[in-house]
Amino acid sequence: MNPPGPQAAPAVQVLGASLLLRGSAVMNTQRAVRSLIAAHRREGIAPPPEISALLRACDDAARELLAVSGTGQRDTTSTAVQPHSDLDNIGTREVAKILRISQRQAQRLSATLDARQLASRQWMFDRTAVLAYQQAQRESGRAA
């Protein structure tokens, strides 16, 4: 009989008064915090600084997670996190291409992915949120 192999660490661990998030838990938390901030903004309320800091931490962790391949090795040589910029914003066409869905289906995901509609009626998505959604879909075993 073979000894049991190493078990995967849980996605969420409570460490005293702290939480440790791994894998899809990072991406799900990122989406939840984005939704909370969007709800605050719709109500005309500024999100608390801790919530904004949590979103930045989730963004950083999601980038790091996406930069690591399935073997646990970095696909890149630099660990520097790029600041948010307009380059992180993508349109419906690119979202559809990344997720392998139609542009209409991408538009339907706008609320889920906290996209914003420009005056030109075009949707702008945060690339990190789209990639996090794609990763979460893969991890849940469903096609993106």
C-alpha positions as CSV (number, residue, x, y, z in Angstrom):
1,M,0.0,0.0,0.0
2,N,1.4,3.4,-1.0
3,P,1.4,6.2,1.6
4,P,-1.0,9.1,0.8
5,G,0.5,11.8,-1.4
6,P,0.8,15.4,-0.3
7,Q,-2.5,17.1,-0.1
8,A,-3.2,20.4,-1.8
9,A,-3.4,23.3,0.6
10,P,-6.9,24.6,1.1
11,A,-8.0,27.6,-0.9
12,V,-8.9,29.5,2.3
13,Q,-7.1,29.2,5.6
14,V,-7.7,31.1,8.8
15,L,-4.4,32.0,10.5
16,G,-5.4,33.7,13.8
17,A,-6.9,37.0,12.9
18,S,-5.7,36.7,9.3
19,L,-6.9,34.9,6.1
20,L,-4.7,33.2,3.6
21,L,-6.2,32.9,0.1
22,R,-4.9,30.7,-2.7
23,G,-5.8,30.0,-6.3
24,S,-9.4,30.5,-7.2
25,A,-10.2,32.0,-3.8
26,V,-8.0,35.0,-4.7
27,M,-9.9,35.5,-8.0
28,N,-13.3,35.0,-6.4
29,T,-12.4,37.5,-3.6
30,Q,-11.1,40.0,-6.3
31,R,-14.5,39.8,-8.1
32,A,-16.4,40.1,-4.9
33,V,-14.4,43.2,-3.8
34,R,-14.8,44.8,-7.3
35,S,-18.6,44.2,-7.1
36,L,-18.7,45.8,-3.6
37,I,-16.7,48.8,-4.8
38,A,-19.0,49.2,-7.8
39,A,-22.1,49.0,-5.5
40,H,-20.6,51.7,-3.3
41,R,-20.0,53.9,-6.4
42,R,-23.5,53.4,-7.6
43,E,-24.8,54.6,-4.3
44,G,-22.4,57.6,-4.4
45,I,-20.4,56.3,-1.5
46,A,-16.6,56.2,-1.4
47,P,-15.4,52.7,-0.6
48,P,-13.4,52.5,2.7
49,P,-9.6,52.6,2.2
50,E,-9.3,49.1,3.5
51,I,-11.6,47.8,0.7
52,S,-9.5,49.6,-1.9
53,A,-6.3,48.2,-0.4
54,L,-7.9,44.7,-0.4
55,L,-8.7,45.1,-4.1
56,R,-5.1,46.2,-4.9
57,A,-3.8,43.2,-2.9
58,C,-6.1,40.8,-4.8
59,D,-5.1,42.4,-8.1
60,D,-1.4,41.8,-7.3
61,A,-2.0,38.3,-6.2
62,A,-4.1,37.5,-9.3
63,R,-1.3,38.8,-11.5
64,E,1.2,36.6,-9.7
65,L,-1.1,33.6,-9.9
66,L,-1.6,34.1,-13.6
67,A,2.1,34.5,-14.1
68,V,2.8,31.1,-12.7
69,S,2.3,28.1,-15.0
70,G,0.6,24.9,-14.0
71,T,4.0,23.4,-13.0
72,G,4.5,26.1,-10.3
73,Q,7.2,27.8,-12.3
74,R,7.2,31.4,-13.3
75,D,6.5,32.0,-17.0
76,T,8.2,35.4,-16.7
77,T,11.6,36.4,-15.4
78,S,10.4,39.6,-13.6
79,T,8.3,39.7,-10.5
80,A,7.6,43.4,-10.8
81,V,3.9,44.1,-10.8
82,Q,2.8,46.7,-13.4
83,P,0.7,49.5,-12.1
84,H,-2.9,49.9,-13.4
85,S,-3.0,51.7,-16.7
86,D,-5.3,52.1,-19.7
87,L,-3.4,49.2,-21.2
88,D,-5.3,47.0,-18.7
89,N,-8.6,48.0,-20.3
90,I,-9.9,45.9,-23.2
91,G,-13.0,46.0,-25.3
92,T,-15.7,43.4,-25.9
93,R,-14.0,42.0,-29.0
94,E,-10.8,41.1,-27.0
95,V,-12.9,39.7,-24.1
96,A,-14.8,37.5,-26.5
97,K,-11.5,36.3,-28.0
98,I,-9.9,35.6,-24.6
99,L,-12.9,33.7,-23.3
100,R,-13.8,32.1,-26.6
101,I,-17.3,33.4,-26.6
102,S,-19.4,35.7,-28.8
103,Q,-19.2,39.5,-28.3
104,R,-22.8,39.4,-27.2
105,Q,-22.0,36.9,-24.5
106,A,-19.1,39.1,-23.4
107,Q,-21.4,42.0,-23.1
108,R,-23.7,39.9,-20.9
109,L,-20.7,39.3,-18.6
110,S,-20.2,43.1,-18.1
111,A,-21.8,43.2,-14.7
112,T,-20.0,40.0,-13.5
113,L,-16.7,41.5,-14.6
114,D,-17.4,45.0,-13.4
115,A,-17.1,46.5,-16.9
116,R,-17.9,50.1,-17.6
117,Q,-19.7,51.6,-20.5
118,L,-18.2,54.6,-22.2
119,A,-20.2,57.5,-23.7
120,S,-19.7,55.8,-27.1
121,R,-21.7,52.8,-25.6
122,Q,-18.6,50.6,-25.9
123,W,-17.8,48.4,-23.0
124,M,-14.4,48.5,-21.3
125,F,-13.2,45.5,-19.2
126,D,-10.3,45.2,-16.9
127,R,-7.9,42.6,-18.4
128,T,-7.0,41.2,-15.0
129,A,-10.6,40.6,-14.1
130,V,-11.2,38.9,-17.4
131,L,-8.2,36.7,-17.0
132,A,-9.2,35.9,-13.4
133,Y,-12.7,34.9,-14.6
134,Q,-11.1,32.7,-17.2
135,Q,-8.9,31.0,-14.6
136,A,-11.8,30.5,-12.2
137,Q,-13.8,28.9,-15.0
138,R,-11.0,26.5,-15.8
139,E,-10.6,25.6,-12.1
140,S,-14.3,24.9,-11.8
141,G,-14.1,22.6,-14.7
142,R,-16.4,24.6,-17.0
143,A,-15.5,26.0,-20.3
144,A,-15.0,29.8,-20.2
